[in-house]
Amino acid sequence: MAEQPSRRISFDDLSAEPFRIFFPAAVIAGLVGVALWPLHFAGIVPFYPGTSHARLLGHGFFGGFIFGFLGTALPRLLSAKHLTLTEVALVFSLYLAMIGAHALGKTATGDCLLLGLVAAFAISVFRRAAQRKDVPPPGFVLVALAFGCVVAGVIFSSPELPEDASAFRIALPRLLLYQGFILLPMLGVGGFLLPRFFGLESSHEFPESVVPPPGWAGKALTATLVGLVIIGSFLVEAAGWHRLGHWIRLLVSAGYLLHVIPFYRAEGQRNSLATALKTAFVLVLSGFLFVAVFPAYRVALLHLTLVGGFAIITLSAATRVVFGNSGNRALLAHRNRWVTVAMILMLLGMATRISGDFWPKIMVSHYNYGALFWAVGVLIWAGYVLPKVLVPDSDE
């Protein structure tokens, strides 16, 4: 293990690397989100938690990791100044307020705060785009499309919808706000970051250049087309063609993943994170596949993709970010048993939750057990990884 530096993190560290506060907050949001079901069944939470649970997981848990990573990485990738403490404080305050609103069942308020959060973050990034000395990785156009999904999803999910609103108007916002907001950044950021887990060079990494270097535009165009086809699959599914929508998503996501992260070419990668990512890729694609085959169970089976695949990818990437920015890069090559235990418990929780929808007599108990296993897994991961957010990088 690398020798730890003696100094403590400062406010400048928090503004330069906002993941240090966003990642712990994201874990809390996720735990609150899964706790709503047991609390509801126990009579403590009076409202039906379906929407709040989904918002807290989608925008609280995943959103916290997304904003924490992008707030840290984007200024560096643009070779621009890092975010100011005021900007981080504003974005983080909006994020915390959004979590609080959804935890209280105030969906409309939480969605408005999400729009404010996206707007504040986008303004901070645009300010740095004017100062940039480099272009971002081409796959990051998918991040921009994801933010567009958020804006459209909130607008289309307006609380003013009439009671006889069409199924299309009801389904489309959910697809944009959950799958669009999470899947697109996973693909976009993944093409740049995840090949490193397998000892591979990223094809989305280019030499520093103010103008797009040769090859950049083609990869950006490919990413844009992939994003637009995936958004098109949301329209297809919302229109009632559930199977077709998921087949499109499966084929496009699988093709792009294998193109930008050719992990099958990696040799000798035996560390825990590489194994976890391979498992996660299978779960993401399996969720789309099983929903395409069994659309009647799409809510349950999408947990394979969301709380299984996406969650493991997120925590694996977060582990690399935290270790890499705290002087603990050497740990990335280890087996990291506690990370493995955490992932296994999360998968057990996922499977238990899914089984509840197939056997209604045990639904309540399996929702509760699923939430417990998943939460314990996340807590174990947090206990092993998150203390290092308090450690500055010894290389700086």
N, C-alpha and C positions, 0 to 999 in steps of 0.2 A: 504494500500500500504506500502511496506517495506520502511524503512528510507534509503535515498540515501547516499552513502559514499561521503566524502568531496573531496577525491583525484580524479584527472582526469586520463583517460587512458594514458598509456605510450607506447613507442615503443615495450617494452617487452610484453605488453598486445596484441599488434597487431600481433606479431610473434607467441605468444601462442594461440591466438584466431583470426585467419585470417578472420573469418566470419565478423568481424567488418568492414572490407573494401570490402570484396567480395559481401556481401549482398546488400549494396547500389549501387555498380557498376552493379550488376545483374539487379536491378530495372531499371537503366538507359538503359542498353542494351535492355531490354524488351520493354521499351517505344520507343526507337529508332526503334526497329523492327516493332512494330505495326504502327508507324508513317509513315513508308515508303509508305504504300498504299495511304493514303490521299495526301501525298506529290507528289506521282507519278500521281495521277489523277488530281492534280492541276497543273501539268506540271513542278514542281520544281525538282523532281528526274527524270532524263531522261531515265534511264535504267529500264527494267521490274524487279520489286523487289521480285518476287516469291522466288528465291533461297536465296537472302540476308535476306529476312524476315524470312524464315525457319531457316537459320543458326543463326541469331541473337536471335531468340526465343529458339532454341534448344541448342546451344552452349554458347550463351551469357547469356540469362535469366536463363535457367535451369542449365547451366554449372557453372555459378557464384555461385549459391546456393550449387551445388554439391561439388565444390572445396572448398568453404568456410566452409561447414560442415565437409567434410572429413579432411581438413587441421587442423581443431580444434579437431575433435573427435579421429582420428586414433592414434596419438601419445598417447593420454590418454588411449585408449583401449588397446594399446600395452604396457602400463606402461613404456613408453620411453620418452626421452626428447622432448619437443615441437620443432617445426620448428624454424630455425634461422631467423633473420630479413633478411639476404641475400637471403635465400631460398624463403621466402614469397615475397620479392621484385622481384625476378626473375620470379616466377610463375605469380604474379599479372601483371607484365609488359607484359609478353607474352599474358596474357588474354586481357589486354586493347588493345594491338596491333591487336589481332584477331578481337575484336569488331570493331575497326576502319577500318580494311580491308574489313569486310563484309558490314559495313555501306556505304562504297564507291563502293560496287559491285565487289570487288576483291576477288572472291571466292577461286581461287587457292592459293593465298597468305594467305588468312584466314585459309584455311585447313592446310597448312604447319605450320602455327603458332599454330594451334590446336594440331598437332602432337608434336611440341616442348613443348607445355604446358603440355600435358600428360606425355611426357618423363621426363621433369623436376620434375613434381610432383611425378611420380613413383620412380625416383631416391631418392628423399627425403624420401619417405616411406620405400624403401628398406634399406636405411641407418639405419633407426630406427628398422627395423625388426631384424637386427643383434644385437641390444641392448635390445631387448624386454624382458619383464618379464611376458608377458601374450600373449595369442592368441586372435585374433580378433573374433568377433561374427561369427558363421559359415555362416550366410547368406551373409557376405561380399565377398564371392567368386563371387557373382553376380556382384559386383563392378569391380572385375578384368576382368570378361567376358565383361562388358560394355566398359572398356578401350580397350579390344581386338577388339570390334565392331568398335570403332573409328579408330583404325589403319587400319583395313581391309576396312572400308568404304572409308577412304581417298585414299587408294591405288586403290581401284576399281573405284573411281570416277575421276581418272586421266583425266586432260584436253586433253590428247593425244588420247582419245577414237575416233575411226573413226565415221564419220557421220552415217554410216549404222550399228552402234553398236546395238546389240540385246536388246530387252526390258528387258531381265534378267540383263544385265550389267548396264542398266540405273536405274532399280528399286531397285536392291539389295543395292547399296551404300546408298540410301535415307533411306531405312528401318534400316540399321545398324547405320547410323549417327544420326537419329532422335529417332526412337522407341527403338532401342537397347541401345543407350546411356542414355536414360531417364528411360525407363521401368525397366530395370534390376537393377539399383541402387535403384529405388523406392521400388522394392520388397525386395532387399537385406537389405537396411538400414531400411525399414519399419518394417520388422520382429523383429528388435531390438528396435526401437524407438517408433513406433506408438501404441503398446499396452498400453503404459503409459497414453495416452490420454483418455483411457476408464477405467482407474483404474485397469488395468490387469498387471500381471507379464509377462515379456517377456520370452518365452521358449528358446530364444537365448542368455540369460544372464547366464554366468557360473562363478564360483569362479576363482580368479586369479591363473593361472597355466602356466608354460613355455611350457609344453607339452599339447596336446589336452586332456581335461578331458573326462571322460566317457559320451557318448551321443553326444559329439561335432562332431565326424566324421560322424555319421549318418545324422545329420542335414546338415552338409556341403555337403555330397553326394546328399541329396535331393535337396538342392539349386542348385548344379551343374547340376543335371539332368533337373531341371526346366529351368535353363538358356539355356542349350543346346537344349531343345525342342523348346523354344521360338525362338532361332536363327534358328533352323530348319524350323520353321514356316515362317521366312523371306525368306528362300530359296524356300519354297513351293509357297509363294505369288509371288515372283519375277519370278518364272517359269510359271506364268499365272493362277494358282489356287487361285484366290483372296479370294473366299469364304472359302475354306478349310483352308488357312493360318490364317484367322481371327477367324474361329471356334476353331482352335487349340490354338491360343493365348488367346481367351476368356476362354476356359475351364481350361487351365493350370494356367492362372493368377488368375481366380476366386478361383480355388482349393487351390492355394498356399496362397492367401490373407486370406481366411477363416481359413486356417490351422495355420498360424503364427499370425494372428490378429483376434481372435474370438470375435469380438466386440458385437456379438449377446448375449454373456454371461454377458456383462457389465450391472450393475444395478445402477440407480440413477445418471448417467452422463448427466447433463443438460447444460454443458458449451458450448460456441459457437464453440470452436475448435473441440470437439467431434462430434457435429452436422455437421460441415463443412466437416469433414473427411468421415462421413457416406455418405453424398451427393457426395463427390468426388469419393468414391469407386463405387457408382452406375454409375457415369458418365464415369469413365474409362472403365468399363465393357460394358456399353451401347454403347460406341463408337465402340468397337470391334463387338458387336452384330449387330448393324445397318449396319456396313460395310459388315458384312457377309451376311446380307439379301439384302442390296442394294449396291452392289459393284460399280455401275456406279457413285455413289455419295461419294466415299470413301474419297476424299480430303476434302470435306465439313464436312462429318460426323466424321472424325477423330478429328475435333476440339472439339468434346465432350470429347475425351480422353485427348488431348494435352492441349489446352488452358482452358479447363474446369477442368477435373479431376486432371491431373498432376499438373496444376498450383495451385489449391486449396490445394492439399497435400503438395506441396512445401512451400507455404506461411504459412500453418498451422504449419509445422515442423519448419520453420524459426522463427515463433512467439515463439514457445517453447524454441528454442535455445537462442534467444535474451533475452527473459524474464528470463530464467533460469540462464543466465550468467551476469545479471545486477542487481541482488538483487530484482527482481520483480516476483519471483515464485508464490506469492499469487495471482497475476492477472490471472494466468492460470485457476483458478477455477471460475472466473467471467464470465459473459455473453459477455463482450467485444463488445458492440453494434457497434463500428466503424469497427471492424473486420467483423462482420456480414454484415454491409452495403457494405463494400468493396467487399465481396464475391458475394453478390447479383448483384452488378453492373458488376462484371466480368462475371457472368453467363448471364446477359442480353446482354453484348457485344458478348459473345460466340454465343448465339442464333441468334442475329442480323446478325453476320457474316455468320453463316450457312445458314440462310434464303436467303441471296444474291445469292447463287448458285442454288437455286430452282426457283427463279423468276429473270431471266436475266435482265428484264427491270429496276429493282431496285438494281441491283448488285452493282453499283458504290456507291450509297448513303448508302446502307447497309454495305458495306465494311468500309466506312467512319464512320458511326454511331457505328458499332461494335468496331472499333479501339478506338473511343472516349470513349465509355462506359467502355471498358476493361481497358484503360489507367487511367481513373478517379478512377476506383476501386482500381487499384494497387497503385495509388498515395495516396488514403485515407489510405490504409494499411500501406504504407511507412511513412506517416505523423504520424500515431499512434504508430508504432512499432520501426522504424529505429532510432529515436532520442536516444533510449536506448542503441544503440551500442556504444555510447560515455560514457556510465556509466559502471565502473568496478564492478565486483561482490562484494557485501558487505560481503559475507561469506569468502572471501579470506583474 
